[in-house]
């Protein structure tokens, strides 16, 4: 009895096997081939990195997103602004009030070294900051106490460089743009993820069980889809959540608008995902491997979580990326109407709202946040298109 002999592989076949790729590598290769998706992902990564580094940028530049200087309003981009005498005196008064020991030490050293000659000891710091900036810094450099850097930082803050200019209250636009990115992109990503999870749960239950559960859940979904979204969002956004018993304990005046906006957008953003997941589950539940799992006694939760969810992750991922851009637009629209993120918390939407009456006087205040919203939304849309092309089984080239 002769044994079968395996045919020898050719060199070309061996090279082909060596070059074989995993599914993840194939998807990544096809995603990179989508040039606009790659550019969009780079832009999104840059914005996210900048927004996460906002506290470090604030510390490095010495700019405060809430610091106001009404004497330096509507400064054009790339200008230097100098604080007036009132702001200098206010800063010294705050130093004396908040850090009296530090102020006393600095006053004593300035008097002992005859660096400042003043009739009253308590006026020494006021006389120091009233001098020219370079002269005041030279005097501070002669101090040996450990508190000298505090005074030096305060004096340096009296002269600030504004890369993107200042707004209607004299606040730096550059640092507010960066902090606004944290709010706008953060709200968009959070709403997209939460909406996807809600839609995944409802769509999976409706598609898997069918019958009354499917009918009830889908009629609720249809009812919410049929509502005119923007007017409903405006009405709900006008509700004061702090008046509701039990909720006011978890909210403050500063974060109420953010939580309320996230809740509203999550409430009306899951319906498309639910219908998408339901359609996918309906086609999956009659497949052979699902019937085999049922025959082997697998629980419903096991079938849904281990066999169905992995097969709907691809369209879900695309839906999430597209939903981020849509959520950012809704946040900008509500903030533009004055019903979204409330000042002084910066967001790109309320920066547009504050600039709408200044479009001719200071057009850069509207152009900058509007351009950033446009770039972010279109980048997320390109990433979604790239993922859709890369994950689609019909377009995968091995």
Secondary structure, DSSP 4 states (H G I P E B T S, - for coil): -PPP-PPPPPHHHHHHHHT---HHHHHHHHHHH-HHHHHHHHHHHHHHHHHHTHHHHHHHHT--TT---GGGTTPPSSEEEE--HHHHHHHHHHHHHH-HHHHHHHHHHHHHTTSS--SSGGGHHHHHHHS-HHHHHHHHHT--STTHHHHHHHHHTTEEEETT-B-TTS-BHHHHHHHHHHHHHHHHHHHHHHHHHHHHHHHHHHHHH-HHHHHHHHHHHHHHHHS-HHHHHHHHHTS-GGGSTTTTTT--TTTHHHHHHHHHHHHTSSHHHHHHHHHHHHHHTTSHHHHHHHHTT--HHHIIIIIIHHHHHHHHHHHHHHHHHHHHHHHHHHHHTTSSSPTTS--HHHHHHHHGGGTTT-THHHHHHHHHHHHHHHHHHHHHHHHHHHH-GGG---
